[in-house]
Amino acid sequence: MSKTGRFDSAYLRRVNCVKTFCTVREHGRVSRSELADITGLSRATVSETVRELLEREFIREVGPDNTARGRPPVQLEVNPTRFYLIAVEIDVGWIVVAITTLVGEILVRRRAEFRTYDYSFVLSMCARTVDDLMRQQGIQRDDVLGIGVAVPGQVDLSRRVVTFAPNLRWRDVTLADDLERILSLPVFVSNEAMLSAMAEKWFGTGKDAGVLVYVSIKGGLGGGIVSDRSLYLGVSGSAGELGHMSIDPNGPKCSCGSRGCWEVYSDEQAILERAFRALRTSKDSLLFQSSVVENRFLTVDDIVSAADQGDRMALEVVRESGWYLGVGIANIVNGVNPDMVIVGGRIAASTILFDEIRKVVTERGLQIPAAKVSIAPTKLGDEVALMGCIALLLDTLLEQPEGRLNMDSVSTN
């Protein structure tokens, strides 16, 4: 749900539906009276939103709680097998497709790799993988409520177009429309980091955060901002392009065309280049030994592992990377004033990195915002963007009065 500033009755109904559904999902089984106590909604409002969710078959009534005294209340739970959601993540050289239940339980997941930037090839692979998994699970199209797609690039949400994905070498591709045409299912496409922010709010560490910022460190550096349960999009839908904050106007050129962007100092490529430069004078490093002996390229996982073992060169690379990440996060803390910043990507597995980030934020951040912010790694791992696709679908579905998406509602959303 994007931030709109509207507070009419329809908006409040959607907010209450989301709050009620999420409470049922998070608690497993809960009675109507418990819902009112947990959410703070009136019993009449809970009764209305529960009725709507039951009619949609998003939740169901189950046996009473036999531990209660007197007449036991009827329990509610998310309907586990009535409907399915599909998540697709696209990145350079690979896609991942997953089918989940309404509670976000992944039933099946498949990764496919390729060596091309050709849009038509990737589109065909996505559609074919979705079809294969549905057939494998015996799932009919009528039982699928929608498909969410995460891409590492800028998405014009109003036109449903991937306007610029530099690492994929895509410009102005109609991914949502093309997938809908092939699969005959409603499709939403959004930025990977924005979706990851939604995942953290719905399923991850940021459930209780008021203002949450997610920083994604992969082949590029992206971000997403969630306020309450709303994804903040900005005027044109591009809010969260944090990797293109300029931290050195005379720095290296970025893929966006500018210079000295945070991304060129902090993404995976920058971390690896930092390691390769250090290896020229560090022949005794575990990283040098492993890469030569095993005749393979270094990965960020190698750097994290070597740093954890106390390798001097790897420690320097991780700490320098943490310093640059800390500079950008300090800017976010000062400018956005979040209560939580969550970092994702393979480098986020390093506790040493976070020690450095927190140190820099303390030094460079304004005193009160820096003292109040929590900085943590994602606990959703490689599935964070996939779960973000599921969060987007659920959030959008709960906005629809009929409880289903169709091609027309998707196009006009």
C-alpha positions as a Markdown table, in Angstrom:
| # | Residue | x | y | z |
|---|---|---|---|---|
| 1 | Met | 0.0 | 0.0 | 0.0 |
| 2 | Ser | 1.6 | 3.2 | -1.1 |
| 3 | Lys | 1.5 | 6.4 | 1.0 |
| 4 | Thr | -1.4 | 8.5 | -0.3 |
| 5 | Gly | -2.3 | 10.8 | 2.5 |
| 6 | Arg | -6.0 | 9.8 | 2.1 |
| 7 | Phe | -8.0 | 9.0 | 5.2 |
| 8 | Asp | -11.5 | 8.4 | 3.8 |
| 9 | Ser | -13.7 | 5.5 | 4.8 |
| 10 | Ala | -12.4 | 3.3 | 1.9 |
| 11 | Tyr | -8.8 | 3.9 | 3.0 |
| 12 | Leu | -9.6 | 3.0 | 6.6 |
| 13 | Arg | -11.4 | -0.1 | 5.5 |
| 14 | Arg | -8.3 | -1.2 | 3.7 |
| 15 | Val | -6.1 | -0.4 | 6.6 |
| 16 | Asn | -8.3 | -2.4 | 9.0 |
| 17 | Cys | -8.4 | -5.4 | 6.6 |
| 18 | Val | -4.6 | -5.4 | 6.4 |
| 19 | Lys | -4.2 | -5.1 | 10.2 |
| 20 | Thr | -6.7 | -7.8 | 10.8 |
| 21 | Phe | -5.3 | -10.2 | 8.2 |
| 22 | Cys | -1.7 | -9.6 | 9.4 |
| 23 | Thr | -2.7 | -10.2 | 13.0 |
| 24 | Val | -4.4 | -13.5 | 12.2 |
| 25 | Arg | -1.3 | -14.5 | 10.1 |
| 26 | Glu | 1.2 | -13.6 | 12.8 |
| 27 | His | -0.7 | -15.3 | 15.7 |
| 28 | Gly | -1.6 | -18.5 | 13.8 |
| 29 | Arg | -5.0 | -18.9 | 15.5 |
| 30 | Val | -6.9 | -16.1 | 17.2 |
| 31 | Ser | -10.5 | -15.4 | 18.3 |
| 32 | Arg | -12.5 | -12.3 | 17.4 |
| 33 | Ser | -12.2 | -10.9 | 20.9 |
| 34 | Glu | -8.5 | -11.5 | 20.9 |
| 35 | Leu | -8.2 | -9.7 | 17.6 |
| 36 | Ala | -9.9 | -6.6 | 19.1 |
| 37 | Asp | -7.6 | -6.7 | 22.1 |
| 38 | Ile | -4.4 | -7.1 | 19.9 |
| 39 | Thr | -5.3 | -4.6 | 17.1 |
| 40 | Gly | -7.1 | -2.0 | 19.3 |
| 41 | Leu | -10.0 | -2.0 | 16.8 |
| 42 | Ser | -13.6 | -2.0 | 18.1 |
| 43 | Arg | -15.4 | -5.3 | 18.2 |
| 44 | Ala | -17.8 | -4.0 | 15.6 |
| 45 | Thr | -14.9 | -3.2 | 13.2 |
| 46 | Val | -13.3 | -6.5 | 13.8 |
| 47 | Ser | -16.6 | -8.3 | 13.2 |
| 48 | Glu | -16.9 | -6.4 | 9.8 |
| 49 | Thr | -13.4 | -7.0 | 8.6 |
| 50 | Val | -13.5 | -10.7 | 9.7 |
| 51 | Arg | -16.8 | -11.1 | 7.8 |
| 52 | Glu | -15.2 | -9.6 | 4.7 |
| 53 | Leu | -12.0 | -11.8 | 4.9 |
| 54 | Leu | -14.2 | -14.9 | 5.5 |
| 55 | Glu | -16.2 | -14.1 | 2.4 |
| 56 | Arg | -13.1 | -13.8 | 0.4 |
| 57 | Glu | -11.8 | -17.1 | 1.8 |
| 58 | Phe | -8.6 | -15.4 | 2.9 |
| 59 | Ile | -9.2 | -16.7 | 6.5 |
| 60 | Arg | -11.4 | -19.5 | 7.9 |
| 61 | Glu | -13.0 | -20.5 | 11.1 |
| 62 | Val | -11.5 | -23.5 | 12.9 |
| 63 | Gly | -12.3 | -25.5 | 16.1 |
| 64 | Pro | -12.7 | -23.6 | 19.3 |
| 65 | Asp | -9.9 | -23.0 | 21.8 |
| 66 | Asn | -10.7 | -25.8 | 24.3 |
| 67 | Thr | -8.5 | -24.2 | 27.0 |
| 68 | Ala | -11.0 | -21.4 | 27.5 |
| 69 | Arg | -13.6 | -21.5 | 30.3 |
| 70 | Gly | -17.2 | -21.5 | 29.5 |
| 71 | Arg | -18.3 | -21.4 | 25.9 |
| 72 | Pro | -15.1 | -21.6 | 23.9 |
| 73 | Pro | -14.6 | -18.9 | 21.2 |
| 74 | Val | -14.3 | -19.8 | 17.5 |
| 75 | Gln | -10.8 | -19.5 | 16.3 |
| 76 | Leu | -9.7 | -17.9 | 13.1 |
| 77 | Glu | -6.7 | -18.7 | 10.9 |
| 78 | Val | -5.4 | -17.9 | 7.4 |
| 79 | Asn | -6.8 | -20.3 | 4.9 |
| 80 | Pro | -3.7 | -22.3 | 4.1 |
| 81 | Thr | -4.5 | -24.0 | 0.8 |
| 82 | Arg | -7.4 | -22.2 | -0.8 |
| 83 | Phe | -5.3 | -19.7 | -2.8 |
| 84 | Tyr | -1.7 | -19.4 | -4.0 |
| 85 | Leu | 0.7 | -16.6 | -4.8 |
| 86 | Ile | 3.7 | -16.6 | -7.1 |
| 87 | Ala | 6.9 | -14.7 | -6.6 |
| 88 | Val | 9.6 | -14.1 | -9.2 |
| 89 | Glu | 13.0 | -12.5 | -8.7 |
| 90 | Ile | 15.1 | -11.5 | -11.6 |
| 91 | Asp | 18.8 | -10.6 | -11.4 |
| 92 | Val | 21.8 | -10.7 | -13.6 |
| 93 | Gly | 22.3 | -14.3 | -14.8 |
| 94 | Trp | 19.5 | -15.9 | -12.9 |
| 95 | Ile | 15.8 | -16.0 | -11.9 |
| 96 | Val | 14.1 | -17.6 | -8.9 |
| 97 | Val | 10.4 | -18.6 | -9.0 |
| 98 | Ala | 8.4 | -19.6 | -5.9 |
| 99 | Ile | 4.8 | -20.6 | -5.2 |
| 100 | Thr | 3.5 | -19.8 | -1.7 |
| 101 | Thr | 0.4 | -20.0 | 0.4 |
| 102 | Leu | -1.4 | -16.9 | 1.8 |
| 103 | Val | 0.8 | -17.2 | 5.0 |
| 104 | Gly | 3.9 | -16.9 | 2.8 |
| 105 | Glu | 4.9 | -20.6 | 3.2 |
| 106 | Ile | 7.0 | -21.5 | 0.2 |
| 107 | Leu | 5.7 | -24.7 | -1.3 |
| 108 | Val | 8.1 | -25.0 | -4.2 |
| 109 | Arg | 11.1 | -22.9 | -5.4 |
| 110 | Arg | 13.3 | -23.1 | -8.5 |
| 111 | Arg | 16.3 | -21.2 | -9.6 |
| 112 | Ala | 17.3 | -21.1 | -13.2 |
| 113 | Glu | 20.6 | -19.6 | -14.5 |
| 114 | Phe | 21.5 | -18.2 | -17.9 |
| 115 | Arg | 24.3 | -16.1 | -19.7 |
| 116 | Thr | 22.4 | -13.5 | -21.6 |
| 117 | Tyr | 20.9 | -10.1 | -21.2 |
| 118 | Asp | 18.3 | -10.7 | -23.9 |
| 119 | Tyr | 14.9 | -9.6 | -22.6 |
| 120 | Ser | 12.9 | -12.0 | -24.7 |
| 121 | Phe | 14.9 | -15.0 | -23.4 |
| 122 | Val | 14.5 | -14.0 | -19.8 |
| 123 | Leu | 10.8 | -13.3 | -20.2 |
| 124 | Ser | 10.3 | -16.7 | -21.8 |
| 125 | Met | 12.3 | -18.4 | -19.0 |
| 126 | Cys | 10.2 | -16.7 | -16.3 |
| 127 | Ala | 6.9 | -17.8 | -18.0 |
| 128 | Arg | 8.1 | -21.3 | -18.6 |
| 129 | Thr | 9.3 | -21.8 | -15.0 |
| 130 | Val | 6.0 | -20.5 | -13.6 |
| 131 | Asp | 4.0 | -22.9 | -15.8 |
| 132 | Asp | 6.3 | -25.8 | -14.9 |
| 133 | Leu | 5.9 | -25.3 | -11.2 |
| 134 | Met | 2.1 | -24.8 | -11.4 |
| 135 | Arg | 1.9 | -28.0 | -13.3 |
| 136 | Gln | 4.2 | -29.8 | -10.9 |
| 137 | Gln | 2.1 | -28.8 | -7.9 |
| 138 | Gly | -1.3 | -29.4 | -9.7 |
| 139 | Ile | -2.3 | -25.8 | -9.2 |
| 140 | Gln | -5.0 | -24.3 | -11.5 |
| 141 | Arg | -4.9 | -20.7 | -12.7 |
| 142 | Asp | -8.2 | -19.9 | -10.9 |
| 143 | Asp | -6.4 | -20.7 | -7.6 |
| 144 | Val | -3.6 | -18.2 | -8.2 |
| 145 | Leu | -4.3 | -14.7 | -7.0 |
| 146 | Gly | -1.4 | -13.0 | -8.7 |
| 147 | Ile | 2.3 | -12.9 | -9.5 |
| 148 | Gly | 4.8 | -10.5 | -8.0 |
| 149 | Val | 8.1 | -9.8 | -9.8 |
| 150 | Ala | 11.2 | -8.2 | -8.3 |
| 151 | Val | 13.7 | -6.5 | -10.6 |
| 152 | Pro | 17.0 | -4.6 | -9.8 |
| 153 | Gly | 16.0 | -1.4 | -11.5 |
| 154 | Gln | 13.7 | 1.5 | -11.7 |
| 155 | Val | 10.0 | 0.8 | -12.3 |
| 156 | Asp | 7.4 | 3.2 | -13.5 |
| 157 | Leu | 4.5 | 1.9 | -11.5 |
| 158 | Ser | 1.8 | 3.9 | -13.3 |
| 159 | Arg | 2.9 | 2.6 | -16.7 |
| 160 | Arg | 4.0 | -0.8 | -15.3 |
| 161 | Val | 7.3 | -0.5 | -17.2 |
| 162 | Val | 10.9 | -1.3 | -16.1 |
| 163 | Thr | 12.3 | 2.0 | -17.2 |
| 164 | Phe | 16.0 | 1.4 | -16.4 |
| 165 | Ala | 17.7 | -1.7 | -15.1 |
| 166 | Pro | 21.4 | -1.0 | -15.8 |
| 167 | Asn | 22.8 | -4.3 | -14.5 |
| 168 | Leu | 20.3 | -6.2 | -16.7 |
| 169 | Arg | 20.9 | -3.7 | -19.6 |
| 170 | Trp | 17.1 | -3.2 | -20.0 |
| 171 | Arg | 15.4 | 0.0 | -20.8 |
| 172 | Asp | 11.6 | 0.6 | -21.1 |
| 173 | Val | 10.6 | -3.1 | -21.1 |
| 174 | Thr | 6.9 | -3.9 | -20.5 |
| 175 | Leu | 7.6 | -6.9 | -18.3 |
| 176 | Ala | 4.2 | -6.9 | -16.4 |
| 177 | Asp | 2.1 | -6.6 | -19.6 |
| 178 | Asp | 4.2 | -9.3 | -21.3 |
| 179 | Leu | 4.0 | -11.8 | -18.5 |
| 180 | Glu | 0.2 | -11.2 | -18.2 |
| 181 | Arg | -0.2 | -11.8 | -21.9 |
| 182 | Ile | 1.7 | -15.1 | -21.8 |
| 183 | Leu | 0.4 | -16.5 | -18.4 |
| 184 | Ser | -3.1 | -15.0 | -18.3 |
| 185 | Leu | -2.6 | -14.0 | -14.7 |
| 186 | Pro | -2.4 | -10.6 | -13.0 |
| 187 | Val | 1.2 | -9.4 | -12.6 |
| 188 | Phe | 2.8 | -6.7 | -10.4 |
| 189 | Val | 6.4 | -5.6 | -11.0 |
| 190 | Ser | 8.4 | -3.5 | -8.6 |
| 191 | Asn | 11.9 | -2.7 | -7.5 |
| 192 | Glu | 13.7 | -5.5 | -5.6 |
| 193 | Ala | 14.9 | -3.3 | -2.7 |
| 194 | Met | 11.5 | -1.7 | -2.3 |
| 195 | Leu | 9.9 | -5.1 | -2.1 |
| 196 | Ser | 12.5 | -6.3 | 0.4 |
| 197 | Ala | 11.5 | -3.4 | 2.6 |
| 198 | Met | 7.9 | -4.6 | 2.5 |
| 199 | Ala | 9.1 | -8.2 | 3.2 |
| 200 | Glu | 10.8 | -7.0 | 6.4 |
| 201 | Lys | 7.7 | -5.2 | 7.5 |
| 202 | Trp | 5.3 | -8.1 | 6.8 |
| 203 | Phe | 7.6 | -11.1 | 7.6 |
| 204 | Gly | 10.9 | -10.0 | 9.0 |
| 205 | Thr | 12.7 | -8.0 | 11.7 |
| 206 | Gly | 10.9 | -4.8 | 11.0 |
| 207 | Lys | 7.4 | -5.8 | 12.0 |
| 208 | Asp | 7.2 | -3.3 | 14.9 |
| 209 | Ala | 9.2 | -0.5 | 13.2 |
| 210 | Gly | 7.4 | 2.8 | 12.6 |
| 211 | Val | 9.8 | 3.9 | 9.9 |
| 212 | Leu | 11.9 | 1.2 | 8.3 |
| 213 | Val | 14.6 | 1.6 | 5.7 |
| 214 | Tyr | 16.0 | -1.4 | 3.8 |
| 215 | Val | 19.4 | -1.3 | 2.1 |
| 216 | Ser | 20.0 | -3.9 | -0.5 |
| 217 | Ile | 23.7 | -4.7 | -1.4 |
| 218 | Lys | 24.0 | -6.8 | -4.5 |
| 219 | Gly | 25.2 | -6.0 | -8.0 |
| 220 | Gly | 24.0 | -2.5 | -7.2 |
| 221 | Leu | 22.8 | -0.7 | -4.1 |
| 222 | Gly | 19.1 | 0.0 | -3.7 |
| 223 | Gly | 16.7 | 0.9 | -0.9 |
| 224 | Gly | 13.2 | 1.0 | 0.2 |
| 225 | Ile | 11.3 | 3.0 | 2.8 |
| 226 | Val | 8.3 | 1.9 | 4.8 |
| 227 | Ser | 6.3 | 4.1 | 7.1 |
| 228 | Asp | 3.8 | 2.2 | 9.3 |
| 229 | Arg | 2.7 | -0.4 | 6.8 |
| 230 | Ser | 2.9 | 1.9 | 3.7 |
| 231 | Leu | 5.7 | 1.8 | 1.2 |
| 232 | Tyr | 6.8 | 5.3 | 0.5 |
| 233 | Leu | 7.1 | 5.9 | -3.2 |
| 234 | Gly | 7.6 | 9.6 | -3.6 |
| 235 | Val | 6.1 | 11.7 | -6.4 |
| 236 | Ser | 7.2 | 9.6 | -9.3 |
| 237 | Gly | 7.5 | 6.2 | -7.6 |
| 238 | Ser | 11.3 | 6.2 | -7.3 |
| 239 | Ala | 11.8 | 7.0 | -3.6 |
| 240 | Gly | 14.4 | 4.7 | -2.2 |
| 241 | Glu | 17.1 | 5.0 | -4.9 |
| 242 | Leu | 19.5 | 5.5 | -2.0 |
| 243 | Gly | 22.5 | 4.1 | -3.9 |
| 244 | His | 22.6 | 7.2 | -6.0 |
| 245 | Met | 23.2 | 9.6 | -3.2 |
| 246 | Ser | 26.4 | 11.4 | -4.1 |
| 247 | Ile | 29.0 | 11.0 | -1.4 |
| 248 | Asp | 31.9 | 12.3 | -3.5 |
| 249 | Pro | 31.1 | 14.6 | -6.4 |
| 250 | Asn | 34.5 | 13.9 | -7.9 |
| 251 | Gly | 34.4 | 10.2 | -7.4 |
| 252 | Pro | 34.2 | 7.3 | -9.9 |
| 253 | Lys | 31.5 | 7.3 | -12.6 |
| 254 | Cys | 28.3 | 5.4 | -11.7 |
| 255 | Ser | 26.0 | 3.5 | -14.0 |
| 256 | Cys | 23.4 | 6.2 | -13.6 |
| 257 | Gly | 25.7 | 8.7 | -15.3 |
| 258 | Ser | 26.6 | 10.7 | -12.2 |
| 259 | Arg | 29.8 | 10.5 | -10.2 |
| 260 | Gly | 30.7 | 9.4 | -6.6 |
| 261 | Cys | 27.4 | 7.7 | -5.9 |
| 262 | Trp | 27.2 | 5.6 | -2.7 |
| 263 | Glu | 26.7 | 2.5 | -4.9 |
| 264 | Val | 30.2 | 2.7 | -6.5 |
| 265 | Tyr | 31.8 | 2.5 | -3.1 |
| 266 | Ser | 29.4 | 0.0 | -1.4 |
| 267 | Asp | 27.9 | -2.6 | -3.8 |
| 268 | Glu | 29.3 | -6.1 | -4.2 |
| 269 | Gln | 31.4 | -5.1 | -7.2 |
| 270 | Ala | 33.0 | -2.4 | -5.1 |
| 271 | Ile | 33.7 | -4.8 | -2.3 |
| 272 | Leu | 35.3 | -7.4 | -4.7 |
| 273 | Glu | 37.4 | -4.7 | -6.4 |
| 274 | Arg | 38.6 | -3.6 | -3.0 |
| 275 | Ala | 39.7 | -7.2 | -2.2 |
| 276 | Phe | 41.4 | -7.7 | -5.6 |
| 277 | Arg | 43.4 | -4.5 | -5.1 |
| 278 | Ala | 44.5 | -5.7 | -1.6 |
| 279 | Leu | 45.5 | -9.1 | -2.9 |
| 280 | Arg | 48.2 | -7.6 | -5.1 |
| 281 | Thr | 50.2 | -7.0 | -1.9 |
| 282 | Ser | 48.8 | -9.7 | 0.4 |
| 283 | Lys | 50.0 | -13.0 | -1.0 |
| 284 | Asp | 49.8 | -14.5 | 2.5 |
| 285 | Ser | 46.1 | -13.9 | 2.8 |
| 286 | Leu | 43.6 | -16.8 | 3.0 |
| 287 | Leu | 41.8 | -15.2 | 0.1 |
| 288 | Phe | 44.8 | -15.3 | -2.2 |
| 289 | Gln | 45.6 | -18.9 | -1.2 |
| 290 | Ser | 42.1 | -20.1 | -1.7 |
| 291 | Ser | 41.6 | -18.4 | -5.1 |
| 292 | Val | 44.9 | -19.6 | -6.5 |
| 293 | Val | 44.7 | -23.2 | -5.2 |
| 294 | Glu | 41.1 | -23.6 | -6.2 |
| 295 | Asn | 41.6 | -21.6 | -9.5 |
| 296 | Arg | 38.3 | -19.7 | -9.0 |
| 297 | Phe | 37.1 | -16.1 | -8.6 |
| 298 | Leu | 36.6 | -14.6 | -5.2 |
| 299 | Thr | 33.1 | -14.1 | -3.8 |
| 300 | Val | 31.7 | -11.9 | -1.1 |
| 301 | Asp | 31.1 | -15.1 | 0.9 |
| 302 | Asp | 34.8 | -15.8 | 0.7 |
| 303 | Ile | 35.7 | -12.4 | 2.1 |
| 304 | Val | 33.2 | -12.7 | 5.0 |
| 305 | Ser | 34.5 | -16.2 | 5.9 |
| 306 | Ala | 38.1 | -15.1 | 5.8 |
| 307 | Ala | 37.4 | -12.1 | 8.0 |
| 308 | Asp | 35.6 | -14.3 | 10.5 |
| 309 | Gln | 38.8 | -16.4 | 10.6 |
| 310 | Gly | 40.8 | -13.3 | 11.5 |
| 311 | Asp | 42.5 | -12.8 | 8.1 |
| 312 | Arg | 44.1 | -9.4 | 8.2 |
| 313 | Met | 43.4 | -8.4 | 4.6 |
| 314 | Ala | 39.8 | -9.6 | 4.6 |
| 315 | Leu | 39.2 | -7.7 | 7.9 |
| 316 | Glu | 40.5 | -4.5 | 6.2 |
| 317 | Val | 38.2 | -5.0 | 3.2 |
| 318 | Val | 35.2 | -5.7 | 5.4 |
| 319 | Arg | 35.9 | -2.7 | 7.7 |
| 320 | Glu | 36.5 | -0.3 | 4.8 |
| 321 | Ser | 33.3 | -1.5 | 3.2 |
| 322 | Gly | 31.5 | -1.0 | 6.5 |
| 323 | Trp | 32.9 | 2.5 | 6.7 |
| 324 | Tyr | 31.4 | 3.5 | 3.3 |
| 325 | Leu | 28.1 | 1.8 | 4.2 |
| 326 | Gly | 28.1 | 3.6 | 7.5 |
| 327 | Val | 28.6 | 7.0 | 5.7 |
| 328 | Gly | 25.5 | 6.4 | 3.6 |
| 329 | Ile | 23.4 | 5.0 | 6.4 |
| 330 | Ala | 24.4 | 8.1 | 8.6 |
| 331 | Asn | 23.0 | 10.3 | 5.8 |
| 332 | Ile | 19.8 | 8.2 | 5.9 |
| 333 | Val | 19.5 | 8.4 | 9.6 |
| 334 | Asn | 20.0 | 12.2 | 9.5 |
| 335 | Gly | 17.6 | 12.7 | 6.6 |
| 336 | Val | 14.9 | 10.1 | 7.2 |
| 337 | Asn | 15.1 | 9.6 | 10.9 |
| 338 | Pro | 14.0 | 5.9 | 10.8 |
| 339 | Asp | 13.8 | 3.7 | 13.9 |
| 340 | Met | 15.3 | 0.7 | 12.0 |
| 341 | Val | 17.7 | 0.2 | 9.1 |
| 342 | Ile | 17.9 | -3.3 | 7.8 |
| 343 | Val | 20.8 | -4.4 | 5.5 |
| 344 | Gly | 20.5 | -7.3 | 3.0 |
| 345 | Gly | 23.0 | -9.0 | 0.7 |
| 346 | Arg | 25.8 | -11.5 | 1.2 |
| 347 | Ile | 28.0 | -9.0 | 3.0 |
| 348 | Ala | 25.3 | -8.6 | 5.6 |
| 349 | Ala | 26.4 | -12.0 | 7.0 |
| 350 | Ser | 29.4 | -10.2 | 8.6 |
| 351 | Thr | 29.1 | -9.1 | 12.2 |
| 352 | Ile | 32.4 | -7.2 | 11.8 |
| 353 | Leu | 30.7 | -5.1 | 9.0 |
| 354 | Phe | 27.9 | -4.1 | 11.4 |
| 355 | Asp | 30.3 | -3.1 | 14.1 |
| 356 | Glu | 31.9 | -0.7 | 11.7 |
| 357 | Ile | 28.6 | 0.6 | 10.3 |
| 358 | Arg | 27.3 | 1.4 | 13.8 |
| 359 | Lys | 30.6 | 3.1 | 14.8 |
| 360 | Val | 30.4 | 5.4 | 11.7 |
| 361 | Val | 26.7 | 6.2 | 12.3 |
| 362 | Thr | 27.4 | 7.1 | 15.9 |
| 363 | Glu | 30.3 | 9.4 | 14.8 |
| 364 | Arg | 28.5 | 11.0 | 11.8 |
| 365 | Gly | 24.9 | 10.8 | 12.7 |
| 366 | Leu | 23.0 | 13.5 | 14.5 |
| 367 | Gln | 23.0 | 12.6 | 18.2 |
| 368 | Ile | 19.3 | 11.8 | 18.8 |
| 369 | Pro | 18.4 | 10.0 | 15.5 |
| 370 | Ala | 21.6 | 8.0 | 15.7 |
| 371 | Ala | 20.9 | 7.0 | 19.3 |
| 372 | Lys | 17.4 | 5.8 | 18.5 |
| 373 | Val | 18.0 | 3.9 | 15.3 |
| 374 | Ser | 18.5 | 0.1 | 15.2 |
| 375 | Ile | 20.8 | -1.3 | 12.5 |
| 376 | Ala | 20.5 | -5.0 | 11.7 |
| 377 | Pro | 21.0 | -7.6 | 9.0 |
| 378 | Thr | 18.0 | -9.2 | 7.3 |
| 379 | Lys | 16.9 | -12.5 | 8.7 |
| 380 | Leu | 15.1 | -13.5 | 5.6 |
| 381 | Gly | 18.3 | -14.3 | 3.7 |
| 382 | Asp | 18.1 | -14.9 | 0.0 |
| 383 | Glu | 14.3 | -15.1 | 0.1 |
| 384 | Val | 13.8 | -11.5 | 1.1 |
| 385 | Ala | 12.8 | -10.2 | -2.3 |
| 386 | Leu | 10.6 | -13.2 | -2.9 |
| 387 | Met | 8.8 | -12.5 | 0.3 |
| 388 | Gly | 8.5 | -8.9 | -0.7 |
| 389 | Cys | 6.6 | -10.0 | -3.8 |
| 390 | Ile | 4.2 | -11.9 | -1.6 |
| 391 | Ala | 3.8 | -8.9 | 0.7 |
| 392 | Leu | 3.0 | -6.7 | -2.3 |
| 393 | Leu | 0.4 | -9.1 | -3.6 |
| 394 | Leu | -1.3 | -9.5 | -0.2 |
| 395 | Asp | -1.2 | -5.8 | 0.5 |
| 396 | Thr | -2.8 | -5.1 | -2.9 |
| 397 | Leu | -5.3 | -7.9 | -2.7 |
| 398 | Leu | -6.6 | -6.6 | 0.7 |
| 399 | Glu | -7.3 | -3.3 | -1.0 |
| 400 | Gln | -9.6 | -4.9 | -3.6 |
| 401 | Pro | -13.3 | -4.9 | -2.6 |
| 402 | Glu | -13.8 | -8.2 | -4.5 |
| 403 | Gly | -10.8 | -9.8 | -3.0 |
| 404 | Arg | -9.2 | -10.7 | -6.3 |
| 405 | Leu | -7.0 | -9.1 | -8.8 |
| 406 | Asn | -7.8 | -9.0 | -12.5 |
| 407 | Met | -6.0 | -7.5 | -15.4 |
| 408 | Asp | -8.1 | -4.4 | -15.4 |
| 409 | Ser | -7.6 | -3.7 | -11.7 |
| 410 | Val | -3.9 | -4.3 | -12.0 |
| 411 | Ser | -3.6 | -1.9 | -14.9 |
| 412 | Thr | -5.4 | 0.9 | -13.1 |
| 413 | Asn | -4.0 | 0.4 | -9.6 |
